[in-house]
């Protein structure tokens, strides 16, 4: 069990944090210090906020999914002990609720943004003063 728990963070970080591929782009408007889609210039702060928010929702979903898997492993390895089965069951329920809350909050935020300003989190533009 300890081996599995120690391997999971390494696997998640390997899959969630891909290495950068520096491809040539023609007419790039981002300075050399930009990081992927997070090119911070005047006027695109909304896309940076949207990208960071999407990343946070992805991380929250992955964490809840990992807790769900760990709860299932605990249930399988509980050997019928009622105390361990109950603890694993409670962890699975909490992880499932966390996963549901994460997905529903993402859905609600996207629906509200779509109805209010006509844009979702993926193409968010923030209003600017003086323009």
C-alpha positions in Angstrom: 0.0 0.0 0.0 2.8 2.4 0.8 4.4 1.7 -2.5 1.2 2.6 -4.4 0.7 5.8 -2.4 4.3 6.8 -3.1 4.0 6.1 -6.8 0.7 8.0 -7.3 2.1 11.6 -6.9 5.0 10.8 -9.3 2.6 9.4 -11.9 0.2 12.4 -11.5 3.0 14.9 -11.8 4.4 13.1 -14.9 1.0 13.1 -16.6 -0.3 16.5 -15.5 2.9 18.5 -16.1 4.0 17.8 -19.6 7.4 19.0 -20.8 7.4 22.1 -22.9 7.8 21.8 -26.7 9.3 25.0 -28.2 7.9 25.1 -31.7 8.4 27.9 -34.1 5.5 30.2 -34.5 5.1 32.8 -37.2 4.0 36.2 -36.0 4.0 35.4 -32.3 2.8 38.3 -30.2 4.0 36.9 -26.9 7.4 38.0 -25.5 10.1 35.5 -24.9 9.3 35.2 -21.2 5.8 33.8 -21.7 4.8 30.3 -20.5 2.6 28.4 -23.0 -0.8 30.0 -23.3 -0.2 32.2 -20.3 1.1 35.2 -22.3 0.5 38.2 -20.1 0.1 41.4 -22.1 -2.4 44.2 -21.8 -5.8 43.0 -22.9 -5.4 39.3 -22.4 -5.5 39.1 -18.6 -8.9 37.4 -19.0 -7.4 34.5 -20.9 -4.7 34.1 -18.3 -7.3 34.1 -15.5 -9.4 31.6 -17.5 -6.4 29.3 -18.1 -5.4 29.3 -14.4 -9.0 28.7 -13.3 -9.2 25.7 -15.7 -5.9 24.4 -14.4 -7.2 24.7 -10.8 -10.4 22.8 -11.6 -8.3 20.1 -13.3 -6.1 19.7 -10.3 -9.1 19.6 -7.9 -10.7 16.9 -10.1 -7.5 14.9 -10.2 -7.1 15.1 -6.4 -10.6 13.9 -5.8 -10.1 11.1 -8.3 -6.9 10.0 -6.5 -8.7 10.0 -3.2 -11.5 7.9 -4.8 -9.0 5.3 -6.0 -7.2 5.2 -2.7 -10.5 4.7 -0.9 -11.2 1.8 -3.3 -7.8 0.3 -2.6 -8.4 0.6 1.2 -11.8 -1.1 0.8 -10.3 -4.0 -1.1 -7.4 -4.4 1.3 -9.5 -4.1 4.5 -9.8 -7.9 4.8 -13.4 -7.6 6.0 -12.6 -5.6 9.1 -15.8 -3.5 9.7 -13.8 -0.5 11.0 -11.6 -0.4 7.9 -14.5 -1.0 5.5 -16.4 1.9 7.1 -13.4 4.2 6.9 -12.8 3.3 3.2 -16.5 3.7 2.5 -16.5 7.2 4.1 -13.5 8.2 2.0 -15.1 7.0 -1.2 -18.2 9.0 -0.4 -16.3 12.1 0.4 -14.2 11.8 -2.7 -17.2 11.2 -4.9 -18.9 14.3 -3.4 -15.7 16.3 -3.9 -15.6 15.2 -7.6 -19.3 16.1 -8.0 -18.9 19.5 -6.4 -15.8 20.2 -8.6 -17.6 19.4 -11.8 -20.8 21.1 -10.9 -19.0 24.3 -9.8 -17.1 24.3 -13.2 -20.4 23.8 -15.0 -22.2 26.6 -13.0 -19.4 29.1 -13.5 -19.3 28.4 -17.2 -23.1 28.7 -17.5 -23.2 32.0 -15.6 -20.3 33.5 -17.6 -22.0 32.3 -20.9 -25.3 33.9 -20.0 -23.9 37.1 -18.5 -21.1 38.0 -20.9 -21.4 35.4 -23.7 -18.0 33.8 -23.0 -16.9 30.8 -21.0 -13.7 30.3 -19.0 -11.7 29.2 -22.0 -12.0 32.5 -23.9 -12.6 35.0 -21.1 -11.9 38.6 -21.7 -12.1 41.1 -18.8 -13.5 44.6 -19.4 -10.9 47.4 -19.4 -11.2 50.9 -18.1 -10.6 53.8 -20.6 -11.1 51.8 -23.8 
